[in-house]
Amino acid sequence: MTRVTLNHCYVGLGSNLENPRQQVTTALRELQQITDTYLLSSSSLYRSDPVGPAGQPDYINAVALLETSLAPEAMLDQLQSLEQQHRRVRHTHWGPRTLDLDIILFGSQSIQSSRLTVPHPFAKERNFVLWPLFEVSPDLIFPDGRSINDLLVACPLGTLEKISV
């Protein structure tokens, strides 16, 4: 009998094009359709200033907590497929997008491959990741042993705003 391993996978969602609020809320529902994956919880929506090239619209962000038996790269494939369904185009690094789905954490794993870096390399310094992550898992500990609470001390809310759905 094969034992299935389930992992918690934290996914960051963001959009700043083509009705960002709808893009993110639709993607949250679509995450529930991924094979062998269950949406355990999701954060509120947050409005954030754009990172990257100037002149972009503000972003709508959220974090989802999934439980999955998929391998990390198989989850990445599923997330990239969802991005494509939302007509994600990759023209400019950190440029505007209809939907961005990033694996923030995958269980307690540290992953460094040509396609995937987990924990997400910028997660610990971005308020639009940490504050929704805290909302979903206030007792979260990163693989390096740092708590979400410690990380929030160094990453203030700033202009990040929780918005109503």
GROMACS elastic network, one bead per residue, 0.5 to 0.9 nm:
[ bonds ]
;  ai    aj funct       b0    kb
    4    69     6  0.65099   500
    5    68     6  0.81281   500
    5    69     6  0.56761   500
    5    70     6  0.85954   500
    6    37     6  0.89443   500
    6    67     6  0.62376   500
    6    68     6  0.52239   500
    6    70     6  0.79075   500
    6   107     6  0.86655   500
    7    66     6  0.80673   500
    7    67     6  0.55185   500
    7    68     6  0.54107   500
    7    69     6  0.63813   500
    7    70     6  0.81949   500
    7    71     6  0.88637   500
    7   106     6  0.66550   500
    7   107     6  0.51002   500
    7   108     6  0.85621   500
    8    65     6  0.67092   500
    8    66     6  0.56274   500
    8    68     6  0.65441   500
    8   105     6  0.78565   500
    8   106     6  0.59489   500
    8   108     6  0.85466   500
    9    64     6  0.81472   500
    9    65     6  0.58757   500
    9    66     6  0.50173   500
    9    67     6  0.60774   500
    9    68     6  0.70578   500
    9    72     6  0.86009   500
    9    75     6  0.88567   500
    9   103     6  0.69852   500
    9   104     6  0.75254   500
    9   105     6  0.56915   500
    9   107     6  0.60993   500
   10    63     6  0.67760   500
   10    64     6  0.57108   500
   10    66     6  0.62076   500
   10    67     6  0.87645   500
   10   102     6  0.83961   500
   10   103     6  0.59828   500
   10   104     6  0.53601   500
   10   105     6  0.51349   500
   10   106     6  0.64806   500
   10   107     6  0.84337   500
   10   133     6  0.79518   500
   11    62     6  0.84295   500
   11    63     6  0.55669   500
   11    64     6  0.51749   500
   11    65     6  0.65185   500
   11    66     6  0.76079   500
   11   101     6  0.64512   500
   11   102     6  0.54212   500
   11   104     6  0.55085   500
   11   105     6  0.73518   500
   11   106     6  0.88619   500
   12    61     6  0.72568   500
   12    62     6  0.60062   500
   12    64     6  0.65629   500
   12   100     6  0.77623   500
   12   101     6  0.56381   500
   12   102     6  0.50509   500
   12   103     6  0.64085   500
   12   104     6  0.63119   500
   12   128     6  0.88370   500
   12   129     6  0.65901   500
   12   132     6  0.87310   500
   12   133     6  0.84346   500
   13    24     6  0.64377   500
   13    27     6  0.79740   500
   13    28     6  0.82622   500
   13    60     6  0.80676   500
   13    61     6  0.53834   500
   13    62     6  0.51694   500
   13    63     6  0.59268   500
   13    64     6  0.76828   500
   13    99     6  0.71338   500
   13   100     6  0.56600   500
   13   102     6  0.66903   500
   13   129     6  0.88293   500
   14    20     6  0.77313   500
   14    23     6  0.83532   500
   14    24     6  0.65030   500
   14    59     6  0.63295   500
   14    60     6  0.55294   500
   14    62     6  0.66627   500
   14    63     6  0.88500   500
   14    97     6  0.81900   500
   14    98     6  0.80875   500
   14    99     6  0.57525   500
   14   100     6  0.50404   500
   14   101     6  0.67241   500
   14   102     6  0.87526   500
   15    18     6  0.83209   500
   15    19     6  0.81980   500
   15    21     6  0.75196   500
   15    23     6  0.65798   500
   15    24     6  0.65538   500
   15    58     6  0.84915   500
   15    59     6  0.53970   500
   15    60     6  0.54625   500
   15    61     6  0.67635   500
   15    96     6  0.76558   500
   15    97     6  0.57831   500
   15    98     6  0.51346   500
   15   100     6  0.61986   500
   16    19     6  0.73709   500
   16    20     6  0.50179   500
   16    21     6  0.83841   500
   16    23     6  0.87491   500
   16    50     6  0.82716   500
   16    56     6  0.77713   500
   16    57     6  0.58252   500
   16    58     6  0.58775   500
   16    60     6  0.63477   500
   16    96     6  0.60442   500
   16    97     6  0.58580   500
   16    98     6  0.61237   500
   16    99     6  0.76458   500
   17    20     6  0.54784   500
   17    23     6  0.82997   500
   17    57     6  0.75217   500
   17    58     6  0.89709   500
   17    59     6  0.82178   500
   17    96     6  0.66317   500
   17    97     6  0.56495   500
   17    99     6  0.78587   500
   18    21     6  0.88681   500
   18    22     6  0.83223   500
   18    23     6  0.74639   500
   18    97     6  0.86461   500
   18    98     6  0.61996   500
   19    22     6  0.55146   500
   19    23     6  0.62584   500
   19    24     6  0.89073   500
   19    98     6  0.82200   500
   20    24     6  0.61935   500
   20    25     6  0.85732   500
   20    58     6  0.89650   500
   20    59     6  0.69757   500
   20    60     6  0.58393   500
   20    61     6  0.87013   500
   20    98     6  0.68996   500
   20    99     6  0.78877   500
   21    24     6  0.53980   500
   21    25     6  0.62131   500
   21    26     6  0.84893   500
   21    45     6  0.78403   500
   21    59     6  0.87052   500
   21    60     6  0.59939   500
   21    61     6  0.84287   500
   21   165     6  0.80509   500
   22    25     6  0.51416   500
   22    26     6  0.58080   500
   22    27     6  0.82996   500
   23    26     6  0.53137   500
   23    27     6  0.61013   500
   23    28     6  0.87104   500
   23    60     6  0.88344   500
   23    86     6  0.75690   500
   23    98     6  0.68503   500
   23    99     6  0.65507   500
   24    27     6  0.50234   500
   24    28     6  0.61843   500
   24    29     6  0.88097   500
   24    45     6  0.82409   500
   24    60     6  0.71745   500
   24    61     6  0.71941   500
   24    62     6  0.74306   500
   24    98     6  0.89637   500
   24    99     6  0.71867   500
   24   100     6  0.89659   500
   25    28     6  0.51049   500
   25    29     6  0.65872   500
   25    30     6  0.87638   500
   25    45     6  0.84922   500
   25    62     6  0.89325   500
   25   165     6  0.85434   500
   26    29     6  0.52450   500
   26    30     6  0.62416   500
   26    31     6  0.87907   500
   27    31     6  0.61073   500
   27    32     6  0.88883   500
   27    82     6  0.74976   500
   27    83     6  0.86425   500
   27    86     6  0.86032   500
   27    99     6  0.81693   500
   27   101     6  0.88537   500
   28    31     6  0.53092   500
   28    32     6  0.72088   500
   28    39     6  0.83468   500
   28    42     6  0.77732   500
   28    62     6  0.88270   500
   28    63     6  0.89408   500
   28    64     6  0.72796   500
   29    32     6  0.56093   500
   29    33     6  0.75096   500
   29    39     6  0.86673   500
   30    33     6  0.52802   500
   30    34     6  0.73085   500
   30    82     6  0.77086   500
   31    34     6  0.56380   500
   31    37     6  0.79545   500
   31    38     6  0.78988   500
   31    39     6  0.68202   500
   31    64     6  0.85822   500
   31    66     6  0.82538   500
   31    78     6  0.89073   500
   31    79     6  0.81409   500
   31    82     6  0.82922   500
   32    35     6  0.82924   500
   32    37     6  0.68305   500
   32    38     6  0.58192   500
   32    39     6  0.55436   500
   32    66     6  0.85695   500
   33    36     6  0.87738   500
   33    37     6  0.75981   500
   33    38     6  0.82060   500
   34    37     6  0.55326   500
   34    38     6  0.77678   500
   34    68     6  0.89854   500
   34    75     6  0.85109   500
   34    78     6  0.69268   500
   34    79     6  0.87290   500
   35    38     6  0.84366   500
   35    68     6  0.84005   500
   35    69     6  0.88291   500
   35    70     6  0.81279   500
   35    78     6  0.88048   500
   36    67     6  0.83600   500
   36    68     6  0.57333   500
   36    69     6  0.57856   500
   36    70     6  0.66642   500
   37    66     6  0.65186   500
   37    67     6  0.55779   500
   37    69     6  0.66784   500
   37    70     6  0.74211   500
   38    65     6  0.85655   500
   38    66     6  0.54456   500
   38    67     6  0.51423   500
   38    68     6  0.63697   500
   39    42     6  0.76960   500
   39    64     6  0.71109   500
   39    65     6  0.61275   500
   39    67     6  0.65287   500
   39    68     6  0.88434   500
   40    64     6  0.77163   500
   40    65     6  0.55384   500
   40    66     6  0.54489   500
   40    67     6  0.66785   500
   41    63     6  0.86071   500
   41    64     6  0.59350   500
   41    65     6  0.52656   500
   41    66     6  0.72490   500
   41   136     6  0.66216   500
   42    45     6  0.89961   500
   42    62     6  0.71863   500
   42    63     6  0.56814   500
   42    65     6  0.60181   500
   42    66     6  0.87527   500
   42   132     6  0.82948   500
   42   133     6  0.87640   500
   42   135     6  0.83845   500
   42   136     6  0.61824   500
   43    46     6  0.86943   500
   43    62     6  0.56365   500
   43    63     6  0.54064   500
   43    64     6  0.64677   500
   43    65     6  0.86339   500
   43   131     6  0.89823   500
   43   132     6  0.53644   500
   43   133     6  0.72078   500
   43   134     6  0.86435   500
   43   135     6  0.59239   500
   43   136     6  0.56041   500
   44    61     6  0.84858   500
   44    62     6  0.62497   500
   44    63     6  0.80034   500
   44   132     6  0.68502   500
   44   135     6  0.78628   500
   44   136     6  0.88943   500
   44   162     6  0.66856   500
   44   163     6  0.71517   500
   44   164     6  0.74691   500
   44   165     6  0.76188   500
   45    60     6  0.64298   500
   45    61     6  0.56693   500
   45    62     6  0.50878   500
   45    63     6  0.83617   500
   45   132     6  0.79238   500
   45   161     6  0.85214   500
   45   162     6  0.59567   500
   45   163     6  0.55937   500
   45   164     6  0.69622   500
   45   165     6  0.68830   500
   46    59     6  0.79794   500
   46    60     6  0.54913   500
   46    61     6  0.50859   500
   46    62     6  0.62864   500
   46   128     6  0.70929   500
   46   131     6  0.89738   500
   46   132     6  0.76765   500
   46   160     6  0.66573   500
   46   161     6  0.53501   500
   46   163     6  0.54679   500
   46   164     6  0.85299   500
   47    58     6  0.66841   500
   47    59     6  0.56081   500
   47    61     6  0.63759   500
   47   128     6  0.80463   500
   47   159     6  0.84354   500
   47   160     6  0.58791   500
   47   161     6  0.51404   500
   47   162     6  0.63994   500
   47   163     6  0.66790   500
   48    51     6  0.88500   500
   48    58     6  0.57862   500
   48    59     6  0.51344   500
   48    60     6  0.63495   500
   48    61     6  0.71438   500
   48   127     6  0.85086   500
   48   128     6  0.63771   500
   48   159     6  0.68528   500
   48   161     6  0.67092   500
   49    56     6  0.87686   500
   49    57     6  0.79065   500
   49    58     6  0.50355   500
   49    59     6  0.62693   500
   49   128     6  0.88843   500
   49   159     6  0.72392   500
   49   160     6  0.72442   500
   50    53     6  0.80494   500
   50    54     6  0.79463   500
   50    55     6  0.86368   500
   50    56     6  0.63658   500
   50    57     6  0.68315   500
   50    58     6  0.53909   500
   50    59     6  0.60304   500
   50    94     6  0.85797   500
   50    95     6  0.86815   500
   50    96     6  0.83433   500
   51    54     6  0.81816   500
   51    56     6  0.86431   500
   51    94     6  0.65052   500
   51    95     6  0.80794   500
   52    56     6  0.83065   500
   52    93     6  0.74338   500
   52    95     6  0.61644   500
   52    96     6  0.86624   500
   53    56     6  0.68868   500
   53    92     6  0.83829   500
   53    93     6  0.83763   500
   53    94     6  0.69742   500
   53    95     6  0.62000   500
   53    96     6  0.85164   500
   56    59     6  0.87128   500
   56    95     6  0.75837   500
   56    96     6  0.62793   500
   57    96     6  0.76268   500
   59    96     6  0.87419   500
   60   128     6  0.89256   500
   60   163     6  0.89224   500
   61   128     6  0.64746   500
   61   129     6  0.78165   500
   61   132     6  0.81421   500
   62   128     6  0.76531   500
   62   129     6  0.75090   500
   62   132     6  0.59528   500
   62   133     6  0.81811   500
   63   104     6  0.89177   500
   63   128     6  0.89698   500
   63   129     6  0.70768   500
   63   130     6  0.89704   500
   63   132     6  0.56188   500
   63   133     6  0.58931   500
   63   135     6  0.87166   500
   63   136     6  0.74199   500
   64   132     6  0.86857   500
   64   133     6  0.80658   500
   64   136     6  0.75439   500
   65   133     6  0.86149   500
   65   136     6  0.70947   500
   65   137     6  0.84744   500
   68    71     6  0.81791   500
   68    75     6  0.84095   500
   70    73     6  0.81282   500
   70    74     6  0.59203   500
   70    75     6  0.59624   500
   71    74     6  0.51997   500
   71    75     6  0.62464   500
   71    76     6  0.87110   500
   72    75     6  0.51141   500
   72    76     6  0.62664   500
   72    77     6  0.87659   500
   72   103     6  0.85418   500
   72   106     6  0.69556   500
   72   111     6  0.86642   500
   72   116     6  0.82420   500
   73    77     6  0.61991   500
   73    78     6  0.86613   500
   73   115     6  0.77798   500
   73   116     6  0.72048   500
   74    77     6  0.50265   500
   74    78     6  0.63940   500
   74    79     6  0.87669   500
   75    78     6  0.50488   500
   75    79     6  0.62251   500
   75    80     6  0.86120   500
   75   103     6  0.83918   500
   76    79     6  0.50907   500
   76    80     6  0.61056   500
   76    81     6  0.85083   500
   76   101     6  0.87624   500
   76   102     6  0.80337   500
   76   103     6  0.72817   500
   76   115     6  0.85946   500
   76   116     6  0.78253   500
   77    80     6  0.51925   500
   77    81     6  0.61426   500
   77    82     6  0.87432   500
   78    81     6  0.50738   500
   78    82     6  0.63971   500
   78    83     6  0.87829   500
   79    82     6  0.50947   500
   79    83     6  0.63096   500
   79    84     6  0.87438   500
   79   100     6  0.87712   500
   79   101     6  0.60961   500
   79   102     6  0.77209   500
   79   103     6  0.85724   500
   80    84     6  0.62585   500
   80    85     6  0.86894   500
   80    88     6  0.88177   500
   80   100     6  0.85592   500
   80   101     6  0.73122   500
   80   102     6  0.89915   500
   81    84     6  0.50827   500
   81    85     6  0.63473   500
   81    86     6  0.88030   500
   82    85     6  0.50116   500
   82    86     6  0.64685   500
   82    87     6  0.88132   500
   82    88     6  0.88071   500
   82    99     6  0.84701   500
   82   101     6  0.82794   500
   83    86     6  0.51059   500
   83    87     6  0.64806   500
   83    88     6  0.52873   500
   83    89     6  0.86938   500
   83    98     6  0.78890   500
   83    99     6  0.56675   500
   83   100     6  0.64955   500
   83   101     6  0.69617   500
   84    88     6  0.51462   500
   84    89     6  0.78628   500
   84    99     6  0.85555   500
   85    88     6  0.74583   500
   86    98     6  0.63223   500
   86    99     6  0.63734   500
   87    97     6  0.87188   500
   87    98     6  0.67218   500
   87    99     6  0.79380   500
   88    97     6  0.60995   500
   88    98     6  0.55442   500
   88    99     6  0.60028   500
   88   100     6  0.76522   500
   89    92     6  0.87745   500
   89    96     6  0.88592   500
   89    97     6  0.67621   500
   89    98     6  0.78742   500
   90    93     6  0.73118   500
   90    94     6  0.89100   500
   90    95     6  0.78547   500
   90    96     6  0.88184   500
   90    97     6  0.77878   500
   91    95     6  0.72462   500
   91    96     6  0.88612   500
   92    96     6  0.77548   500
   93    96     6  0.88225   500
   94    97     6  0.85519   500
   96    99     6  0.89008   500
   97   100     6  0.67205   500
  102   120     6  0.75053   500
  103   106     6  0.70366   500
  103   116     6  0.84499   500
  103   117     6  0.84443   500
  103   118     6  0.70318   500
  103   119     6  0.76061   500
  103   120     6  0.65242   500
  104   117     6  0.87665   500
  104   118     6  0.63355   500
  104   119     6  0.53457   500
  104   121     6  0.83567   500
  104   122     6  0.89242   500
  104   123     6  0.65624   500
  104   129     6  0.83350   500
  105   108     6  0.72994   500
  105   109     6  0.74847   500
  105   110     6  0.83239   500
  105   118     6  0.58101   500
  105   120     6  0.67761   500
  105   142     6  0.79131   500
  105   143     6  0.86086   500
  106   109     6  0.57898   500
  106   110     6  0.79508   500
  106   111     6  0.86868   500
  106   118     6  0.68928   500
  106   119     6  0.73661   500
  107   110     6  0.87744   500
  107   143     6  0.84954   500
  108   119     6  0.88692   500
  108   141     6  0.87196   500
  108   142     6  0.71713   500
  108   143     6  0.52225   500
  108   144     6  0.89917   500
  109   118     6  0.71188   500
  109   119     6  0.77516   500
  109   143     6  0.66751   500
  110   117     6  0.75915   500
  110   118     6  0.53238   500
  110   119     6  0.61691   500
  110   143     6  0.68290   500
  110   144     6  0.88401   500
  111   116     6  0.67741   500
  111   117     6  0.52574   500
  111   119     6  0.71924   500
  112   115     6  0.80670   500
  112   116     6  0.60743   500
  112   118     6  0.66736   500
  112   119     6  0.89935   500
  113   116     6  0.51731   500
  113   117     6  0.62780   500
  114   117     6  0.80491   500
  116   120     6  0.84178   500
  117   120     6  0.57488   500
  117   121     6  0.66911   500
  118   121     6  0.69620   500
  119   122     6  0.83627   500
  119   123     6  0.72033   500
  119   124     6  0.88168   500
  119   142     6  0.78710   500
  119   143     6  0.77907   500
  120   123     6  0.53226   500
  120   124     6  0.81818   500
  121   124     6  0.76055   500
  121   125     6  0.89092   500
  122   125     6  0.56740   500
  122   126     6  0.64553   500
  122   129     6  0.88214   500
  123   126     6  0.56105   500
  123   127     6  0.83040   500
  123   128     6  0.87484   500
  123   129     6  0.59304   500
  123   130     6  0.67804   500
  124   127     6  0.81565   500
  124   129     6  0.78025   500
  124   130     6  0.67283   500
  124   148     6  0.85540   500
  124   151     6  0.63833   500
  124   152     6  0.84233   500
  124   154     6  0.89892   500
  124   155     6  0.80294   500
  125   129     6  0.82279   500
  125   130     6  0.77379   500
  125   151     6  0.78270   500
  125   152     6  0.87500   500
  125   154     6  0.78763   500
  125   155     6  0.62106   500
  126   129     6  0.54756   500
  126   130     6  0.62588   500
  126   131     6  0.86134   500
  126   155     6  0.69156   500
  127   130     6  0.50537   500
  127   131     6  0.57166   500
  127   132     6  0.82493   500
  127   152     6  0.78116   500
  127   155     6  0.58502   500
  127   156     6  0.66821   500
  127   157     6  0.60338   500
  127   158     6  0.78282   500
  127   160     6  0.70583   500
  128   131     6  0.60511   500
  128   132     6  0.66568   500
  128   133     6  0.86201   500
  128   157     6  0.83051   500
  128   160     6  0.66921   500
  129   132     6  0.58266   500
  129   133     6  0.60119   500
  129   134     6  0.86409   500
  130   134     6  0.59812   500
  130   135     6  0.86042   500
  130   148     6  0.72098   500
  130   151     6  0.76668   500
  130   152     6  0.67434   500
  130   155     6  0.78866   500
  131   134     6  0.50514   500
  131   135     6  0.63242   500
  131   136     6  0.88647   500
  131   148     6  0.88301   500
  131   152     6  0.73585   500
  131   155     6  0.88404   500
  131   156     6  0.88351   500
  131   157     6  0.73681   500
  131   160     6  0.87838   500
  132   136     6  0.64268   500
  132   137     6  0.86864   500
  132   162     6  0.88796   500
  133   136     6  0.52098   500
  133   137     6  0.60309   500
  133   138     6  0.75348   500
  133   140     6  0.83227   500
  133   148     6  0.80099   500
  134   137     6  0.50637   500
  134   139     6  0.76405   500
  134   140     6  0.73740   500
  134   148     6  0.63887   500
  134   149     6  0.77376   500
  134   152     6  0.84676   500
  135   138     6  0.59790   500
  136   140     6  0.89233   500
  137   140     6  0.53612   500
  137   148     6  0.83921   500
  138   147     6  0.88921   500
  138   148     6  0.68665   500
  138   149     6  0.74561   500
  139   147     6  0.71273   500
  139   148     6  0.68627   500
  139   149     6  0.77303   500
  140   146     6  0.86569   500
  140   147     6  0.59204   500
  140   148     6  0.55665   500
  140   149     6  0.82177   500
  141   144     6  0.79243   500
  141   145     6  0.58209   500
  141   146     6  0.56274   500
  141   148     6  0.60981   500
  141   149     6  0.88345   500
  142   145     6  0.53908   500
  142   146     6  0.54055   500
  142   147     6  0.61733   500
  142   148     6  0.73246   500
  143   146     6  0.74423   500
  144   147     6  0.89151   500
  146   149     6  0.83052   500
  146   150     6  0.65885   500
  146   151     6  0.71702   500
  147   150     6  0.52734   500
  147   151     6  0.64589   500
  147   152     6  0.87759   500
  148   151     6  0.50705   500
  148   152     6  0.61839   500
  148   153     6  0.88645   500
  149   152     6  0.51894   500
  149   153     6  0.66099   500
  150   153     6  0.54123   500
  150   154     6  0.71882   500
  151   154     6  0.55149   500
  151   155     6  0.63957   500
  152   156     6  0.62494   500
  152   157     6  0.82700   500
  153   156     6  0.64638   500
  155   158     6  0.82435   500
  156   159     6  0.89399   500
  156   160     6  0.88848   500
  157   160     6  0.55060   500
  157   161     6  0.79156   500
  158   161     6  0.84656   500
